[in-house]
Every structure is written in C-alpha cells, then in structure tokens.
Amino acid sequence: MSGDLGLVWFRRDLRLDDNPAWASATNGHATVVALFVIDPALLDKAGEFRAARLLGDVAALDARLAEAGGRLLIRIGDPGTIVVDEALARGVGTVYVNEDVTPYATARDAAVKADLRANGIDWNAQWGTLIHEPGSVKTNAGGLSQVFTPFHRAWEKVPWLPWPTPGSAALVADAGEALPVAAVAYPLVEGLAGDAALPGEIGAIARLELAAERADGYDDNRNFPAMTGTSELSADLRFGTISPRTAADVIGTATPGRAALVRQFAWRDWYAHLLHATPSLVSAPMKPRYAAIAWRDDEEDFEAWSTGRTGFPFVDAGMRQLLATGWMHNRVRMVTASFLVKNLLIDWRRGERFFRHLLVDADVPQNVGNWQWVAGTGPDASPYNRVFNPVLQGQRFDAGGDYIRRWIPELAGLGNKAIHEPWDVGPLELAAAGVILGDNYPSPVVDLATSRARVLAAYAAVRDETPSD
C-alpha cells in the first residue's frame, strides 16, 4: 500500500461491486474518500425524471458506504475546481475515476488531470463503464470498424481485461452537502416491487435478476411495447448502478435470446468507441454530404411531435410515454425518431437533444448513435430511403392496440384495426368511440406518401441522384 489517502471521484459508476476505480483505490491505500460532485451544468440539462433518478442512486450509494463505515462526500458546483480543491485540502495522493467518452467529460477530465498532476497528485483512470475500452476492438486492418457486424465479431473475440481486486481500505465518513430535493419520486419502469423497486446497486442487482429470467425470450419479445420484453436495464447501465460486465455475465449467451441481448452490450460499446474516436458525432453527421440537407424549421410540426399530437397513434403513444415517465420502448424510439426526421423532415439534432433532455437513461453516445442511425447520417446507418411507416409499425408490433390505448385513452373505444388509422374510420364508428378528429384527437399532420417523397428528394439532392425507393 502507498499509505496515503486515495480519492474516488464517482460519476456514472454509482456502485461498489465490479467497479475497477473503487477496487484500485481500496486496494492501493489505507484510507479512501468517496466523492460525488453534483455538476449544475449537467443537472440543469436533465429532465425531472433523470435528475430524480440520479439523486436517488447517489443517495443509495451514500447509504451503502454508510453501512461500510464511510459516507459519500457530496459537493455541489464545478467539478473542475472541487475535485482539485478536495484532493489538495485532504492530502490525497491519487484520484481514481472511471472514464467517460463524451466531449464534455473528456475535456473536463483533461483539465482536472492536468491540475492534479501540476500539484503532484496522481490520476488513475479505469474503464468500468464499458465491457471493452475504446481502442481494444479492432478490424483486421487495425482500426475501429464503421460497420457494426464486423465490430461485433471482433468484440466477441476480445478477452476481458482483468479489473483490479478490491481491498480493505478504511472509508472516510464525511457526508458533505445535502442532496437537492428530487423533483419526483424515484422513477423506475412500472410494475416493479421489492428490491427491484429500490434505487442504486441493490435495486439494480434485483432488476438484473428479473432481466435474466426473461432473457430467453428477448429476441422474440423485444419489439412489442405493450409487454415487458426488453431488459429495462438501460438506466442502471447509464448511471452505473450495475456493471456492464456483471450484466453480460449473468445473462450469458446460452440461448439465442440471451445471445441477442448480450449483443446489445456490443452496440453500446460500439457507439461509445465511435464517439471516443470521433467527438464531432454529437453535432455533425458522420457522412459529411448529409450536412447540406435542407431541413424544415417548422415549429408547429415539432410541437405536435414533441407533445404526442401528430395524429399518428403509435408515434403519439411513444411521445406521451416519454413525457409521462422519462422512458420509451426501443422500437417506439426508432419509429418516433424516423417520423420526426423522415416524415417531418426536421433535423435529427433537434430530436436527439429533446430525447437527451427527457430520457431517464439518456446516454450521449447511444442517443447520438441511434439518432444518426435512424437519420441515415451515421456509421452503419439505416439506408436514407428507409422510412418507418408508423401505421404498419403499430399494426405489426401493437396489433391489439394495447400500447396505444394505455397512452392515448381518448382512442380506447376504437377497434384493433381502427385504432391505428382513426382518420380512415367512418363517422359513426368515431362517434360511437367518442373520438372527434381535430378536437379530442388531432388529424394527421402530414400525408405519409407525400412526406416520404419529400424526404427522399431532400436526401437525393445532397447525394446528387434521382429520388427513388
């Protein structure tokens, strides 16, 4: 042991188990201080559900540390100043972190690292947020694949680098400042009980166990938003209340469903690796020619989309779920994103920022990567001429209309076919269901065929080709 004090700066790794930064510190020092800095620059950009989720998970980490004889030192302000000040004031020898890949985080960490080292304090960085760290999954040519399938093949073959073993350091019992009051109750996907409804690491482990129990059916059920078919671990992975390695190991690949679910961890790594290599992805298309697309600046259409009032029930149900819970099913995320970009021809960056603000599980590389995928502007993206038909998507993945009825109760009286296309329903059937188009439910904001032709023309213009299907 070095004998000096170690400091672990927690960020999006709010757990003690399977946490290489925490393990390194507790194994390398006699005493460790655990620090979390509430950064107003980030918290102020978070919607109420994500802010509450964060504060709940931070409080849970503090409680776990208290059980071990310590406390989480909480500070509020600019981490670029606070981390250095705390380290200097306490005589810290090394600051430990788990790395992040966003441009904001990398710039922040570079500045803190430089200040610490200028004052003789070491910086120890781990990659406890991903299964494989950026740069470790390479093509045969030695680079990062711009196509997911070859990345995944390589990803599966890369051995997991060993993470440090935790030690038995004493913990500093300084609780610091009080947490701000959360705007709403600790938000989780509905229907959870017992430990699975708890914040933090204890809740995350229970939620992982539930995800593992239904993992065999993942590939068959993941696209149906009215059922619990996905892992619902995205927020735990985003805040680091569960390790991605722990999750992948518990789920395993013994069945096709389990293998398909673990494959999502490869997608997660891939988008993080891409953003780490190309920070401009947060604001610029990876395919430069698409920077010239003539996007529409239509506030009325954006308002209709963002409030779930487009007149297309499957789209509106998704947006209302997002507004009400801070979460949206993955299939519906793709459909709502496609509708904004392809049917309304509104810049994908507006949608990405809207999702990033509201989603409990908003994770910059995943959010940016998936929006660029839908827009056809990013790596291994959906073809530019692929336009999700929101009616067909609803009919296929919510055939009984259960998801739509949950989030658009004004349409609940319509039959299973009519609920997907209320504008195509006769006046008597509408009246019997209590639906008044243009009044208690909007008429469609666009014609699907016309809007499809419009977006193909806009993309073709920057591709210098004739629009086609």
C-alpha positions as CSV (number, residue, x, y, z in Angstrom):
1,M,0.0,0.0,0.0
2,S,1.1,3.5,-0.7
3,G,0.0,4.7,2.8
4,D,-1.5,7.9,1.5
5,L,-5.2,8.8,1.0
6,G,-7.0,7.8,-2.2
7,L,-10.0,9.6,-3.6
8,V,-12.6,8.0,-5.8
9,W,-14.5,10.5,-7.9
10,F,-17.8,8.8,-8.7
11,R,-19.6,9.9,-11.9
12,R,-21.6,7.4,-13.9
13,D,-20.4,4.4,-11.9
14,L,-22.6,4.6,-8.8
15,R,-21.7,1.2,-7.3
16,L,-19.1,-0.5,-5.3
17,D,-19.1,-4.0,-6.8
18,D,-17.3,-4.7,-10.0
19,N,-16.0,-1.2,-10.1
20,P,-12.4,-1.0,-11.1
21,A,-11.8,2.6,-9.9
22,W,-13.1,1.7,-6.5
23,A,-11.2,-1.5,-6.4
24,S,-8.0,0.2,-7.4
25,A,-8.3,2.8,-4.7
26,T,-9.3,0.4,-1.9
27,N,-6.5,-1.9,-2.8
28,G,-3.9,0.8,-3.1
29,H,-4.5,3.0,0.0
30,A,-5.0,2.6,3.7
31,T,-7.9,5.1,3.6
32,V,-10.2,6.2,0.8
33,V,-12.6,9.1,0.4
34,A,-15.6,8.7,-1.9
35,L,-16.6,11.9,-3.7
36,F,-19.6,12.8,-5.9
37,V,-19.9,16.3,-7.4
38,I,-23.3,17.4,-8.5
39,D,-22.5,19.4,-11.6
40,P,-25.2,22.1,-12.2
41,A,-24.0,22.3,-15.8
42,L,-25.3,18.7,-16.3
43,L,-28.1,18.5,-13.7
44,D,-29.8,21.6,-15.1
45,K,-29.9,20.0,-18.6
46,A,-31.6,16.8,-17.2
47,G,-35.3,16.4,-17.2
48,E,-37.1,15.9,-13.9
49,F,-37.1,12.1,-14.2
50,R,-33.4,11.7,-14.9
51,A,-32.5,14.3,-12.2
52,A,-34.6,12.3,-9.7
53,R,-33.1,9.0,-10.8
54,L,-29.6,10.4,-10.4
55,L,-30.2,11.8,-6.9
56,G,-31.9,8.6,-5.8
57,D,-28.9,6.5,-7.0
58,V,-26.5,8.9,-5.3
59,A,-28.4,8.6,-2.0
60,A,-28.3,4.8,-2.3
61,L,-24.5,4.8,-2.8
62,D,-24.2,7.0,0.2
63,A,-26.3,4.5,2.2
64,R,-24.2,1.6,1.1
65,L,-21.0,3.4,2.1
66,A,-22.5,4.3,5.5
67,E,-23.1,0.5,6.1
68,A,-19.4,0.0,5.5
69,G,-18.4,2.8,7.9
70,G,-18.0,5.6,5.5
71,R,-20.1,8.2,3.7
72,L,-20.3,9.7,0.2
73,L,-18.7,13.1,0.2
74,I,-21.2,15.2,-1.7
75,R,-20.3,18.6,-3.2
76,I,-22.3,20.9,-5.5
77,G,-20.6,23.0,-8.1
78,D,-17.9,22.9,-10.8
79,P,-16.1,19.6,-10.5
80,G,-13.1,21.1,-12.3
81,T,-12.5,23.2,-9.2
82,I,-14.0,21.0,-6.4
83,V,-12.1,17.8,-7.2
84,V,-8.7,19.5,-7.1
85,D,-9.6,21.5,-4.0
86,E,-10.7,18.5,-2.1
87,A,-7.7,16.5,-3.1
88,L,-5.3,19.3,-2.0
89,A,-7.1,20.0,1.2
90,R,-7.1,16.4,2.3
91,G,-3.6,15.4,1.2
92,V,-4.8,12.9,-1.4
93,G,-2.1,11.0,-3.3
94,T,-4.2,9.7,-6.2
95,V,-7.6,10.4,-7.7
96,Y,-9.4,7.4,-9.2
97,V,-12.1,7.6,-11.9
98,N,-13.9,5.5,-14.5
99,E,-13.5,7.2,-17.9
100,D,-16.3,8.7,-20.0
101,V,-16.4,9.4,-23.7
102,T,-18.5,12.5,-24.2
103,P,-16.7,15.6,-25.4
104,Y,-17.8,17.4,-22.2
105,A,-16.5,14.7,-19.9
106,T,-13.2,14.2,-21.8
107,A,-12.4,18.0,-21.8
108,R,-13.4,18.2,-18.1
109,D,-11.2,15.3,-17.1
110,A,-8.2,16.5,-19.1
111,A,-8.3,19.8,-17.2
112,V,-8.7,18.2,-13.8
113,K,-6.0,15.7,-14.6
114,A,-3.6,18.4,-15.6
115,D,-4.3,20.5,-12.4
116,L,-3.9,17.5,-10.2
117,R,-0.6,16.4,-11.7
118,A,0.7,20.0,-11.5
119,N,0.1,19.7,-7.8
120,G,1.8,16.3,-7.5
121,I,-1.4,14.3,-7.3
122,D,-1.7,11.1,-9.5
123,W,-4.6,10.3,-11.8
124,N,-5.7,6.7,-12.1
125,A,-8.3,6.1,-14.9
126,Q,-10.2,2.8,-15.5
127,W,-12.9,1.8,-18.0
128,G,-15.6,0.5,-15.6
129,T,-18.4,1.9,-17.8
130,L,-17.9,-0.4,-20.8
131,I,-17.1,-4.1,-21.4
132,H,-14.2,-3.3,-23.7
133,E,-12.4,0.0,-23.5
134,P,-12.1,2.2,-26.7
135,G,-9.2,1.1,-28.9
136,S,-9.3,-2.5,-27.9
137,V,-11.7,-3.8,-30.6
138,K,-10.1,-3.6,-33.9
139,T,-10.6,-4.7,-37.5
140,N,-8.0,-6.9,-39.3
141,A,-6.6,-3.6,-40.6
142,G,-6.1,-2.4,-37.1
143,G,-8.8,0.3,-36.9
144,L,-12.3,0.8,-35.5
145,S,-15.0,-0.7,-37.7
146,Q,-17.5,1.7,-39.1
147,V,-19.9,-1.3,-39.5
148,F,-21.4,-3.0,-36.5
149,T,-21.4,-6.6,-37.6
150,P,-17.6,-6.9,-38.1
151,F,-17.2,-4.9,-34.9
152,H,-19.4,-7.4,-33.1
153,R,-17.4,-10.4,-34.4
154,A,-14.2,-8.8,-33.2
155,W,-15.8,-7.7,-29.9
156,E,-16.8,-11.3,-29.1
157,K,-13.2,-12.5,-29.5
158,V,-11.5,-9.9,-27.4
159,P,-10.8,-11.2,-23.9
160,W,-12.0,-9.2,-21.0
161,L,-9.0,-7.4,-19.5
162,P,-8.9,-8.2,-15.8
163,W,-10.2,-5.5,-13.4
164,P,-8.4,-4.8,-10.1
165,T,-9.3,-6.7,-7.0
166,P,-10.9,-4.6,-4.2
167,G,-9.0,-4.1,-1.0
168,S,-9.9,-3.3,2.6
169,A,-9.2,0.4,3.0
170,A,-10.9,2.4,5.7
171,L,-13.5,4.8,4.4
172,V,-13.8,8.5,5.2
173,A,-17.1,9.3,6.9
174,D,-17.7,12.8,5.6
175,A,-21.1,13.3,4.1
176,G,-20.5,16.7,2.7
177,E,-23.5,18.7,1.5
178,A,-27.2,17.6,1.4
179,L,-28.7,16.4,-1.8
180,P,-31.1,18.7,-3.6
181,V,-34.7,17.6,-3.2
182,A,-35.7,15.4,-6.1
183,A,-38.5,16.8,-8.3
184,V,-40.4,13.5,-8.4
185,A,-40.3,10.1,-6.7
186,Y,-37.6,7.8,-7.6
187,P,-38.6,6.8,-11.2
188,L,-38.5,3.3,-12.5
189,V,-40.2,1.3,-15.2
190,E,-43.7,0.5,-13.8
191,G,-44.6,-2.8,-12.3
192,L,-41.6,-3.4,-10.1
193,A,-41.8,-4.4,-6.5
194,G,-39.5,-5.4,-3.6
195,D,-35.8,-4.9,-4.1
196,A,-36.3,-4.2,-7.8
197,A,-38.1,-1.0,-7.0
198,L,-35.2,0.3,-4.9
199,P,-32.6,2.8,-6.1
200,G,-28.9,2.1,-6.5
201,E,-26.9,-1.0,-6.6
202,I,-29.3,-3.2,-4.5
203,G,-32.2,-2.4,-6.9
204,A,-30.0,-2.8,-9.9
205,I,-29.0,-6.4,-8.9
206,A,-32.6,-7.3,-8.5
207,R,-33.6,-5.8,-11.8
208,L,-30.8,-7.7,-13.5
209,E,-32.1,-10.9,-12.0
210,L,-35.5,-10.2,-13.5
211,A,-34.0,-9.4,-16.9
212,A,-32.1,-12.6,-16.8
213,E,-35.2,-14.6,-16.0
214,R,-36.9,-13.3,-19.2
215,A,-33.8,-13.2,-21.4
216,D,-34.6,-16.5,-23.2
217,G,-37.5,-14.7,-24.9
218,Y,-35.7,-11.5,-25.6
219,D,-35.3,-11.9,-29.4
220,D,-39.0,-12.9,-29.7
221,N,-40.4,-10.2,-27.4
222,R,-38.2,-7.2,-27.5
223,N,-40.1,-5.3,-30.2
224,F,-43.6,-5.3,-28.6
225,P,-44.0,-2.2,-26.4
226,A,-47.2,-3.5,-24.6
227,M,-45.2,-6.3,-22.9
228,T,-42.0,-6.4,-20.8
229,G,-39.7,-7.9,-23.4
230,T,-36.6,-5.8,-23.1
231,S,-34.0,-5.9,-20.3
232,E,-35.1,-2.5,-18.9
233,L,-31.5,-2.1,-17.6
234,S,-30.7,1.0,-19.6
235,A,-30.9,3.4,-16.8
236,D,-28.8,1.2,-14.5
237,L,-26.2,1.0,-17.1
238,R,-26.3,4.7,-17.7
239,F,-25.8,5.6,-14.1
240,G,-23.5,2.6,-13.4
241,T,-25.5,1.0,-10.6
242,I,-24.7,-2.2,-12.4
243,S,-21.5,-3.1,-14.2
244,P,-22.0,-4.0,-17.9
245,R,-19.7,-6.9,-17.4
246,T,-21.8,-8.2,-14.5
247,A,-24.9,-7.8,-16.6
248,A,-23.4,-9.6,-19.6
249,D,-22.0,-12.4,-17.4
250,V,-25.3,-13.0,-15.5
251,I,-27.3,-13.0,-18.7
252,G,-24.9,-15.2,-20.7
253,T,-25.2,-16.5,-24.3
254,A,-26.6,-20.0,-23.7
255,T,-29.7,-19.4,-25.8
256,P,-30.5,-17.4,-28.9
257,G,-32.5,-14.9,-26.8
258,R,-29.6,-14.4,-24.3
259,A,-27.1,-14.0,-27.1
260,A,-29.3,-11.4,-28.8
261,L,-29.5,-9.5,-25.5
262,V,-25.7,-9.6,-24.9
263,R,-25.3,-8.4,-28.4
264,Q,-26.9,-5.1,-27.3
265,F,-23.9,-4.6,-25.0
266,A,-21.7,-4.7,-28.1
267,W,-23.8,-2.0,-29.7
268,R,-23.4,0.0,-26.5
269,D,-19.6,-0.4,-26.6
270,W,-19.5,0.4,-30.3
271,Y,-21.3,3.7,-30.1
272,A,-19.1,4.7,-27.1
273,H,-15.9,3.7,-29.1
274,L,-17.1,5.7,-32.1
275,L,-17.8,8.8,-30.1
276,H,-14.5,8.5,-28.3
277,A,-12.8,8.3,-31.7
278,T,-14.9,11.0,-33.4
279,P,-16.2,13.5,-30.8
280,S,-17.9,15.6,-33.6
281,L,-20.6,13.0,-33.9
282,V,-22.6,14.8,-31.2
283,S,-23.3,17.6,-33.6
284,A,-22.3,16.6,-37.1
285,P,-23.2,13.8,-39.4
286,M,-20.5,11.1,-39.8
287,K,-21.3,11.2,-43.6
288,P,-20.3,14.8,-44.5
289,R,-22.6,15.1,-47.5
290,Y,-25.7,15.0,-45.3
291,A,-24.6,18.2,-43.6
292,A,-26.2,20.0,-46.5
293,I,-29.7,18.5,-46.1
294,A,-32.4,21.3,-46.3
295,W,-34.1,20.6,-43.0
296,R,-37.5,22.2,-42.4
297,D,-37.7,24.6,-39.5
298,D,-41.3,24.1,-38.7
299,E,-42.2,24.8,-35.0
300,E,-45.8,23.7,-35.3
301,D,-44.8,20.3,-36.5
302,F,-42.1,19.9,-33.9
303,E,-44.6,20.9,-31.2
304,A,-47.0,18.3,-32.5
305,W,-44.3,15.7,-32.4
306,S,-42.9,16.6,-29.0
307,T,-46.3,16.7,-27.3
308,G,-47.7,13.5,-28.9
309,R,-50.2,15.3,-31.1
310,T,-49.2,14.2,-34.6
311,G,-52.4,12.3,-35.3
312,F,-50.5,9.0,-35.8
313,P,-51.4,6.9,-32.7
314,F,-48.2,4.8,-32.5
315,V,-46.0,7.8,-32.6
316,D,-48.1,9.8,-30.2
317,A,-48.3,6.9,-27.7
318,G,-44.5,6.8,-27.6
319,M,-44.1,10.5,-27.1
320,R,-46.7,10.6,-24.4
321,Q,-45.0,7.7,-22.6
322,L,-41.7,9.7,-22.7
323,L,-43.3,12.8,-21.3
324,A,-45.1,10.9,-18.6
325,T,-42.3,8.6,-17.5
326,G,-39.0,9.7,-18.9
327,W,-38.7,6.4,-20.8
328,M,-39.8,4.9,-24.1
329,H,-39.7,1.4,-25.6
330,N,-36.8,1.0,-28.0
331,R,-38.9,0.0,-31.0
332,V,-41.0,3.1,-30.5
333,R,-37.9,5.3,-30.1
334,M,-37.0,4.2,-33.7
335,V,-40.4,4.9,-35.1
336,T,-40.8,8.3,-33.4
337,A,-37.3,9.4,-34.4
338,S,-38.0,8.3,-38.0
339,F,-41.2,10.2,-38.0
340,L,-39.5,13.4,-37.0
341,V,-36.6,13.1,-39.4
342,K,-38.2,11.4,-42.4
343,N,-41.9,12.4,-42.3
344,L,-41.5,15.9,-40.9
345,L,-38.0,16.5,-42.3
346,I,-36.8,18.1,-39.1
347,D,-33.1,18.0,-38.2
348,W,-32.2,14.8,-36.2
349,R,-30.2,17.0,-33.8
350,R,-33.4,18.7,-32.5
351,G,-34.8,15.3,-31.7
352,E,-31.6,14.0,-30.2
353,R,-31.4,17.0,-27.8
354,F,-35.1,16.5,-26.9
355,F,-34.7,12.9,-26.1
356,R,-31.4,13.6,-24.3
357,H,-33.2,16.1,-22.0
358,L,-36.2,13.9,-21.1
359,L,-34.9,10.3,-21.1
360,V,-34.0,8.8,-17.7
361,D,-31.5,6.6,-19.5
362,A,-30.1,9.4,-21.8
363,D,-26.6,8.3,-22.7
364,V,-24.9,10.6,-25.2
365,P,-23.1,8.0,-27.3
366,Q,-26.2,5.8,-27.5
367,N,-28.6,8.6,-28.1
368,V,-26.4,10.3,-30.8
369,G,-25.6,7.0,-32.4
370,N,-29.2,5.8,-32.6
371,W,-30.5,9.2,-34.0
372,Q,-27.8,9.2,-36.6
373,W,-28.6,5.6,-37.4
374,V,-32.3,6.5,-38.0
375,A,-31.4,9.6,-40.0
376,G,-29.1,7.6,-42.2
377,T,-26.2,10.0,-41.5
378,G,-24.0,7.9,-39.2
379,P,-21.9,4.7,-39.2
380,D,-23.7,1.6,-40.4
381,A,-26.8,3.6,-40.6
382,S,-30.3,2.7,-41.8
383,P,-30.5,3.4,-45.5
384,Y,-31.5,7.0,-46.2
385,N,-34.5,5.8,-48.1
386,R,-35.8,3.6,-45.3
387,V,-38.8,5.4,-43.8
388,F,-40.6,3.6,-41.0
389,N,-44.3,3.6,-41.7
390,P,-45.9,4.4,-38.3
391,V,-49.2,2.8,-39.2
392,L,-47.6,-0.5,-40.3
393,Q,-45.2,-0.4,-37.3
394,G,-48.1,-0.1,-35.0
395,Q,-50.1,-2.8,-36.7
396,R,-47.2,-5.2,-36.5
397,F,-45.9,-4.5,-33.0
398,D,-49.1,-3.4,-31.2
399,A,-51.7,-5.4,-33.2
400,G,-54.2,-5.3,-30.4
401,G,-53.7,-1.6,-29.7
402,D,-52.9,-2.2,-26.0
403,Y,-49.9,0.2,-26.0
404,I,-51.8,2.9,-27.8
405,R,-54.8,2.5,-25.5
406,R,-52.6,2.9,-22.5
407,W,-51.1,6.2,-23.6
408,I,-53.9,7.6,-25.7
409,P,-57.0,6.8,-23.7
410,E,-59.2,9.0,-25.9
411,L,-58.8,6.4,-28.6
412,A,-59.5,3.4,-26.3
413,G,-63.0,2.8,-27.7
414,L,-61.8,2.1,-31.3
415,G,-61.4,-1.4,-32.6
416,N,-58.0,-3.0,-33.1
417,K,-57.7,-2.0,-36.7
418,A,-59.3,1.4,-36.4
419,I,-57.1,2.5,-33.6
420,H,-54.1,2.6,-35.9
421,E,-55.8,4.7,-38.5
422,P,-58.5,6.8,-36.9
423,W,-58.7,9.2,-39.9
424,D,-59.8,6.2,-42.1
425,V,-62.7,5.4,-39.8
426,G,-66.3,6.2,-40.6
427,P,-68.1,9.0,-38.6
428,L,-70.5,6.6,-36.9
429,E,-67.7,4.4,-35.6
430,L,-65.7,7.5,-34.5
431,A,-68.8,8.9,-32.7
432,A,-69.5,5.6,-31.0
433,A,-65.9,5.6,-29.6
434,G,-66.2,9.3,-28.6
435,V,-63.5,10.4,-31.0
436,I,-63.7,13.8,-32.6
437,L,-60.8,14.2,-35.1
438,G,-59.3,17.7,-34.9
439,D,-60.8,18.1,-31.4
440,N,-60.1,15.5,-28.8
441,Y,-57.6,13.8,-31.1
442,P,-55.7,15.5,-33.9
443,S,-55.9,14.8,-37.6
444,P,-52.7,13.7,-39.2
445,V,-50.1,16.5,-39.5
446,V,-48.8,15.0,-42.8
447,D,-49.7,12.7,-45.5
448,L,-47.3,9.7,-45.3
449,A,-46.8,9.2,-49.1
450,T,-46.2,12.9,-49.7
451,S,-43.8,13.3,-46.8
452,R,-41.9,10.2,-47.9
453,A,-41.4,11.6,-51.3
454,R,-40.3,14.9,-49.8
455,V,-37.6,13.4,-47.7
456,L,-36.3,11.2,-50.5
457,A,-36.0,14.3,-52.6
458,A,-34.1,16.2,-49.9
459,Y,-31.6,13.3,-49.4
460,A,-31.2,12.8,-53.1
461,A,-30.4,16.5,-53.6
462,V,-27.3,16.2,-51.4
463,R,-26.5,12.8,-52.9
464,D,-26.7,14.2,-56.4
465,E,-29.1,11.5,-57.6
466,T,-32.7,10.9,-58.6
467,P,-35.1,10.1,-55.8
468,S,-36.1,6.5,-55.7
469,D,-37.4,3.8,-53.4
